[in-house]
């Protein structure tokens, strides 16, 4: 795989991770009056005060991100003062 192909693959994975599980899951949240985790974090935290690690995390029970039912970015939010 070329470097350009790898970069494009990472861009695709980032777009997927930012979708919050996809349009169906977002629509389901909207129907019950909820926001996505990313939306809540953006409202809670000041710009530039949050660093996301492991954006491409997928649940352990799947062997590849492509088979991930919950999508990429399904992780835990933690914070430290500093």
ZAFIDREN-553768 format. One record per atom (N, C-alpha, C): atom name; residue in three letters; x, z, y; residue number from 1. Coordinates in nm, 2 decimals. Example, Ala and Ser with C-alpha at 12.3 -4.5 7.8 and 13.67 -1.06 7.14 Angstrom:
<rs>
('N'; 'ALA'; (1.32; 0.78; -0.57); 1)
('CA'; 'ALA'; (1.23; 0.78; -0.45); 1)
('C'; 'ALA'; (1.32; 0.78; -0.33); 1)
('N'; 'SER'; (1.28; 0.71; -0.22); 2)
('CA'; 'SER'; (1.37; 0.71; -0.11); 2)
('C'; 'SER'; (1.29; 0.79; 0.00); 2)
</rs>
This chain:
<rs>
('N'; 'UNK'; (0.08; 0.00; -0.12); 1)
('CA'; 'UNK'; (0.00; 0.00; 0.00); 1)
('C'; 'UNK'; (0.09; 0.00; 0.12); 1)
('N'; 'UNK'; (0.06; -0.08; 0.22); 2)
('CA'; 'UNK'; (0.14; -0.09; 0.34); 2)
('C'; 'UNK'; (0.11; 0.02; 0.43); 2)
('N'; 'UNK'; (0.19; 0.04; 0.53); 3)
('CA'; 'UNK'; (0.17; 0.15; 0.63); 3)
('C'; 'UNK'; (0.04; 0.13; 0.71); 3)
('N'; 'UNK'; (0.02; 0.00; 0.74); 4)
('CA'; 'UNK'; (-0.11; -0.03; 0.82); 4)
('C'; 'UNK'; (-0.23; 0.00; 0.73); 4)
('N'; 'UNK'; (-0.23; -0.03; 0.60); 5)
('CA'; 'UNK'; (-0.34; 0.00; 0.52); 5)
('C'; 'UNK'; (-0.36; 0.15; 0.50); 5)
('N'; 'UNK'; (-0.25; 0.23; 0.49); 6)
('CA'; 'UNK'; (-0.26; 0.38; 0.48); 6)
('C'; 'UNK'; (-0.32; 0.43; 0.61); 6)
('N'; 'UNK'; (-0.28; 0.38; 0.73); 7)
('CA'; 'UNK'; (-0.33; 0.43; 0.85); 7)
('C'; 'UNK'; (-0.48; 0.40; 0.86); 7)
('N'; 'UNK'; (-0.52; 0.28; 0.82); 8)
('CA'; 'UNK'; (-0.66; 0.25; 0.82); 8)
('C'; 'UNK'; (-0.74; 0.33; 0.73); 8)
('N'; 'UNK'; (-0.68; 0.37; 0.61); 9)
('CA'; 'UNK'; (-0.75; 0.46; 0.52); 9)
('C'; 'UNK'; (-0.77; 0.59; 0.58); 9)
('N'; 'UNK'; (-0.67; 0.65; 0.65); 10)
('CA'; 'UNK'; (-0.68; 0.77; 0.72); 10)
('C'; 'UNK'; (-0.79; 0.77; 0.83); 10)
('N'; 'UNK'; (-0.80; 0.66; 0.90); 11)
('CA'; 'UNK'; (-0.90; 0.65; 1.01); 11)
('C'; 'UNK'; (-1.04; 0.65; 0.95); 11)
('N'; 'UNK'; (-1.05; 0.58; 0.83); 12)
('CA'; 'UNK'; (-1.18; 0.57; 0.76); 12)
('C'; 'UNK'; (-1.22; 0.71; 0.72); 12)
('N'; 'UNK'; (-1.13; 0.79; 0.66); 13)
('CA'; 'UNK'; (-1.15; 0.92; 0.61); 13)
('C'; 'UNK'; (-1.19; 1.01; 0.73); 13)
('N'; 'UNK'; (-1.12; 0.99; 0.85); 14)
('CA'; 'UNK'; (-1.16; 1.08; 0.96); 14)
('C'; 'UNK'; (-1.30; 1.05; 1.01); 14)
('N'; 'UNK'; (-1.34; 0.92; 1.01); 15)
('CA'; 'UNK'; (-1.47; 0.88; 1.05); 15)
('C'; 'UNK'; (-1.57; 0.95; 0.96); 15)
('N'; 'UNK'; (-1.54; 0.95; 0.83); 16)
('CA'; 'UNK'; (-1.63; 1.01; 0.73); 16)
('C'; 'UNK'; (-1.64; 1.16; 0.75); 16)
('N'; 'UNK'; (-1.53; 1.22; 0.78); 17)
('CA'; 'UNK'; (-1.53; 1.37; 0.80); 17)
('C'; 'UNK'; (-1.61; 1.41; 0.92); 17)
('N'; 'UNK'; (-1.61; 1.32; 1.02); 18)
('CA'; 'UNK'; (-1.68; 1.35; 1.15); 18)
('C'; 'UNK'; (-1.83; 1.33; 1.14); 18)
('N'; 'UNK'; (-1.87; 1.27; 1.03); 19)
('CA'; 'UNK'; (-2.02; 1.24; 1.01); 19)
('C'; 'UNK'; (-2.10; 1.36; 0.96); 19)
('N'; 'UNK'; (-2.03; 1.47; 0.93); 20)
('CA'; 'UNK'; (-2.10; 1.59; 0.89); 20)
('C'; 'UNK'; (-2.19; 1.57; 0.77); 20)
('N'; 'UNK'; (-2.15; 1.50; 0.67); 21)
('CA'; 'UNK'; (-2.22; 1.48; 0.55); 21)
('C'; 'UNK'; (-2.31; 1.35; 0.55); 21)
('N'; 'UNK'; (-2.31; 1.28; 0.66); 22)
('CA'; 'UNK'; (-2.38; 1.16; 0.67); 22)
('C'; 'UNK'; (-2.51; 1.17; 0.74); 22)
('N'; 'UNK'; (-2.57; 1.06; 0.77); 23)
('CA'; 'UNK'; (-2.70; 1.06; 0.85); 23)
('C'; 'UNK'; (-2.81; 1.13; 0.79); 23)
('N'; 'UNK'; (-2.82; 1.13; 0.66); 24)
('CA'; 'UNK'; (-2.94; 1.19; 0.59); 24)
('C'; 'UNK'; (-2.93; 1.35; 0.61); 24)
('N'; 'UNK'; (-2.81; 1.40; 0.59); 25)
('CA'; 'UNK'; (-2.79; 1.54; 0.60); 25)
('C'; 'UNK'; (-2.81; 1.59; 0.75); 25)
('N'; 'UNK'; (-2.76; 1.51; 0.84); 26)
('CA'; 'UNK'; (-2.78; 1.54; 0.98); 26)
('C'; 'UNK'; (-2.93; 1.54; 1.02); 26)
('N'; 'UNK'; (-3.00; 1.44; 0.97); 27)
('CA'; 'UNK'; (-3.14; 1.43; 1.00); 27)
('C'; 'UNK'; (-3.22; 1.54; 0.94); 27)
('N'; 'UNK'; (-3.18; 1.59; 0.82); 28)
('CA'; 'UNK'; (-3.24; 1.71; 0.76); 28)
('C'; 'UNK'; (-3.22; 1.83; 0.84); 28)
('N'; 'UNK'; (-3.10; 1.85; 0.90); 29)
('CA'; 'UNK'; (-3.08; 1.96; 0.99); 29)
('C'; 'UNK'; (-3.16; 1.95; 1.11); 29)
('N'; 'UNK'; (-3.17; 1.83; 1.17); 30)
('CA'; 'UNK'; (-3.25; 1.81; 1.29); 30)
('C'; 'UNK'; (-3.40; 1.85; 1.27); 30)
('N'; 'UNK'; (-3.45; 1.81; 1.15); 31)
('CA'; 'UNK'; (-3.59; 1.84; 1.12); 31)
('C'; 'UNK'; (-3.62; 1.99; 1.12); 31)
('N'; 'UNK'; (-3.52; 2.07; 1.09); 32)
('CA'; 'UNK'; (-3.55; 2.22; 1.09); 32)
('C'; 'UNK'; (-3.49; 2.28; 1.21); 32)
('N'; 'UNK'; (-3.45; 2.20; 1.31); 33)
('CA'; 'UNK'; (-3.41; 2.25; 1.44); 33)
('C'; 'UNK'; (-3.26; 2.30; 1.44); 33)
('N'; 'UNK'; (-3.18; 2.26; 1.35); 34)
('CA'; 'UNK'; (-3.04; 2.30; 1.35); 34)
('C'; 'UNK'; (-2.94; 2.20; 1.39); 34)
('N'; 'UNK'; (-2.83; 2.24; 1.43); 35)
('CA'; 'UNK'; (-2.72; 2.15; 1.47); 35)
('C'; 'UNK'; (-2.61; 2.15; 1.36); 35)
('N'; 'UNK'; (-2.52; 2.05; 1.36); 36)
('CA'; 'UNK'; (-2.41; 2.05; 1.27); 36)
('C'; 'UNK'; (-2.31; 2.16; 1.30); 36)
('N'; 'UNK'; (-2.23; 2.19; 1.21); 37)
('CA'; 'UNK'; (-2.12; 2.29; 1.23); 37)
('C'; 'UNK'; (-2.03; 2.24; 1.34); 37)
('N'; 'UNK'; (-2.00; 2.12; 1.35); 38)
('CA'; 'UNK'; (-1.91; 2.07; 1.46); 38)
('C'; 'UNK'; (-1.98; 2.08; 1.59); 38)
('N'; 'UNK'; (-2.11; 2.05; 1.60); 39)
('CA'; 'UNK'; (-2.18; 2.07; 1.72); 39)
('C'; 'UNK'; (-2.18; 2.21; 1.77); 39)
('N'; 'UNK'; (-2.20; 2.30; 1.68); 40)
('CA'; 'UNK'; (-2.20; 2.44; 1.71); 40)
('C'; 'UNK'; (-2.07; 2.49; 1.76); 40)
('N'; 'UNK'; (-1.96; 2.44; 1.69); 41)
('CA'; 'UNK'; (-1.82; 2.48; 1.73); 41)
('C'; 'UNK'; (-1.79; 2.42; 1.87); 41)
('N'; 'UNK'; (-1.83; 2.30; 1.90); 42)
('CA'; 'UNK'; (-1.81; 2.24; 2.03); 42)
('C'; 'UNK'; (-1.88; 2.32; 2.14); 42)
('N'; 'UNK'; (-1.99; 2.37; 2.11); 43)
('CA'; 'UNK'; (-2.06; 2.45; 2.21); 43)
('C'; 'UNK'; (-2.00; 2.59; 2.23); 43)
('N'; 'UNK'; (-1.95; 2.65; 2.12); 44)
('CA'; 'UNK'; (-1.90; 2.78; 2.12); 44)
('C'; 'UNK'; (-1.76; 2.79; 2.18); 44)
('N'; 'UNK'; (-1.68; 2.70; 2.15); 45)
('CA'; 'UNK'; (-1.54; 2.71; 2.19); 45)
('C'; 'UNK'; (-1.50; 2.63; 2.32); 45)
('N'; 'UNK'; (-1.41; 2.68; 2.39); 46)
('CA'; 'UNK'; (-1.36; 2.60; 2.51); 46)
('C'; 'UNK'; (-1.28; 2.49; 2.46); 46)
('N'; 'UNK'; (-1.28; 2.37; 2.53); 47)
('CA'; 'UNK'; (-1.20; 2.26; 2.50); 47)
('C'; 'UNK'; (-1.05; 2.29; 2.49); 47)
('N'; 'UNK'; (-0.98; 2.25; 2.39); 48)
('CA'; 'UNK'; (-0.84; 2.27; 2.38); 48)
('C'; 'UNK'; (-0.80; 2.41; 2.32); 48)
('N'; 'UNK'; (-0.90; 2.49; 2.28); 49)
('CA'; 'UNK'; (-0.87; 2.62; 2.22); 49)
('C'; 'UNK'; (-0.89; 2.62; 2.07); 49)
('N'; 'UNK'; (-0.92; 2.51; 2.01); 50)
('CA'; 'UNK'; (-0.95; 2.51; 1.87); 50)
('C'; 'UNK'; (-0.87; 2.40; 1.80); 50)
('N'; 'UNK'; (-0.80; 2.43; 1.69); 51)
('CA'; 'UNK'; (-0.72; 2.33; 1.62); 51)
('C'; 'UNK'; (-0.78; 2.32; 1.48); 51)
('N'; 'UNK'; (-0.82; 2.20; 1.44); 52)
('CA'; 'UNK'; (-0.88; 2.19; 1.31); 52)
('C'; 'UNK'; (-0.77; 2.15; 1.21); 52)
('N'; 'UNK'; (-0.77; 2.23; 1.10); 53)
('CA'; 'UNK'; (-0.67; 2.20; 0.99); 53)
('C'; 'UNK'; (-0.74; 2.15; 0.87); 53)
('N'; 'UNK'; (-0.68; 2.06; 0.80); 54)
('CA'; 'UNK'; (-0.73; 2.01; 0.67); 54)
('C'; 'UNK'; (-0.87; 1.95; 0.69); 54)
('N'; 'UNK'; (-0.88; 1.85; 0.78); 55)
('CA'; 'UNK'; (-1.01; 1.78; 0.81); 55)
('C'; 'UNK'; (-1.06; 1.71; 0.69); 55)
('N'; 'UNK'; (-0.97; 1.67; 0.59); 56)
('CA'; 'UNK'; (-1.00; 1.59; 0.48); 56)
('C'; 'UNK'; (-1.03; 1.68; 0.36); 56)
('N'; 'UNK'; (-1.06; 1.80; 0.37); 57)
('CA'; 'UNK'; (-1.09; 1.89; 0.26); 57)
('C'; 'UNK'; (-1.21; 1.85; 0.19); 57)
('N'; 'UNK'; (-1.21; 1.85; 0.06); 58)
('CA'; 'UNK'; (-1.33; 1.82; -0.02); 58)
('C'; 'UNK'; (-1.34; 1.94; -0.13); 58)
('N'; 'UNK'; (-1.46; 1.96; -0.17); 59)
('CA'; 'UNK'; (-1.48; 2.07; -0.27); 59)
('C'; 'UNK'; (-1.39; 2.05; -0.39); 59)
('N'; 'UNK'; (-1.34; 2.16; -0.45); 60)
('CA'; 'UNK'; (-1.25; 2.15; -0.57); 60)
('C'; 'UNK'; (-1.30; 2.09; -0.69); 60)
('N'; 'UNK'; (-1.43; 2.09; -0.71); 61)
('CA'; 'UNK'; (-1.49; 2.04; -0.84); 61)
('C'; 'UNK'; (-1.49; 1.89; -0.85); 61)
('N'; 'UNK'; (-1.46; 1.82; -0.74); 62)
('CA'; 'UNK'; (-1.45; 1.67; -0.75); 62)
('C'; 'UNK'; (-1.30; 1.63; -0.76); 62)
('N'; 'UNK'; (-1.27; 1.52; -0.82); 63)
('CA'; 'UNK'; (-1.14; 1.48; -0.83); 63)
('C'; 'UNK'; (-1.09; 1.39; -0.72); 63)
('N'; 'UNK'; (-1.19; 1.33; -0.64); 64)
('CA'; 'UNK'; (-1.15; 1.24; -0.53); 64)
('C'; 'UNK'; (-1.25; 1.26; -0.42); 64)
('N'; 'UNK'; (-1.21; 1.23; -0.30); 65)
('CA'; 'UNK'; (-1.30; 1.23; -0.19); 65)
('C'; 'UNK'; (-1.41; 1.14; -0.20); 65)
('N'; 'UNK'; (-1.39; 1.02; -0.27); 66)
('CA'; 'UNK'; (-1.50; 0.93; -0.29); 66)
('C'; 'UNK'; (-1.61; 0.98; -0.37); 66)
('N'; 'UNK'; (-1.58; 1.08; -0.46); 67)
('CA'; 'UNK'; (-1.69; 1.13; -0.54); 67)
('C'; 'UNK'; (-1.74; 1.26; -0.48); 67)
('N'; 'UNK'; (-1.71; 1.30; -0.37); 68)
('CA'; 'UNK'; (-1.75; 1.42; -0.30); 68)
('C'; 'UNK'; (-1.89; 1.41; -0.25); 68)
('N'; 'UNK'; (-1.98; 1.49; -0.31); 69)
('CA'; 'UNK'; (-2.12; 1.49; -0.27); 69)
('C'; 'UNK'; (-2.14; 1.54; -0.13); 69)
('N'; 'UNK'; (-2.06; 1.64; -0.09); 70)
('CA'; 'UNK'; (-2.08; 1.69; 0.04); 70)
('C'; 'UNK'; (-2.00; 1.62; 0.15); 70)
('N'; 'UNK'; (-1.92; 1.53; 0.11); 71)
('CA'; 'UNK'; (-1.84; 1.46; 0.21); 71)
('C'; 'UNK'; (-1.71; 1.54; 0.25); 71)
('N'; 'UNK'; (-1.63; 1.47; 0.32); 72)
('CA'; 'UNK'; (-1.50; 1.53; 0.37); 72)
('C'; 'UNK'; (-1.53; 1.63; 0.48); 72)
('N'; 'UNK'; (-1.44; 1.72; 0.50); 73)
('CA'; 'UNK'; (-1.45; 1.81; 0.61); 73)
('C'; 'UNK'; (-1.53; 1.93; 0.57); 73)
('N'; 'UNK'; (-1.56; 1.95; 0.44); 74)
('CA'; 'UNK'; (-1.64; 2.06; 0.40); 74)
('C'; 'UNK'; (-1.55; 2.18; 0.37); 74)
('N'; 'UNK'; (-1.52; 2.26; 0.48); 75)
('CA'; 'UNK'; (-1.43; 2.36; 0.47); 75)
('C'; 'UNK'; (-1.48; 2.49; 0.53); 75)
('N'; 'UNK'; (-1.39; 2.58; 0.56); 76)
('CA'; 'UNK'; (-1.42; 2.71; 0.61); 76)
('C'; 'UNK'; (-1.36; 2.72; 0.75); 76)
('N'; 'UNK'; (-1.43; 2.78; 0.85); 77)
('CA'; 'UNK'; (-1.38; 2.80; 0.98); 77)
('C'; 'UNK'; (-1.33; 2.94; 1.00); 77)
('N'; 'UNK'; (-1.21; 2.95; 1.04); 78)
('CA'; 'UNK'; (-1.15; 3.08; 1.07); 78)
('C'; 'UNK'; (-1.08; 3.07; 1.20); 78)
('N'; 'UNK'; (-1.05; 3.18; 1.26); 79)
('CA'; 'UNK'; (-0.98; 3.18; 1.39); 79)
('C'; 'UNK'; (-0.89; 3.30; 1.40); 79)
('N'; 'UNK'; (-0.79; 3.29; 1.49); 80)
('CA'; 'UNK'; (-0.71; 3.40; 1.52); 80)
('C'; 'UNK'; (-0.69; 3.41; 1.67); 80)
('N'; 'UNK'; (-0.67; 3.53; 1.72); 81)
('CA'; 'UNK'; (-0.64; 3.54; 1.86); 81)
('C'; 'UNK'; (-0.49; 3.51; 1.89); 81)
('N'; 'UNK'; (-0.47; 3.45; 1.99); 82)
('CA'; 'UNK'; (-0.33; 3.42; 2.02); 82)
('C'; 'UNK'; (-0.30; 3.31; 2.11); 82)
</rs>
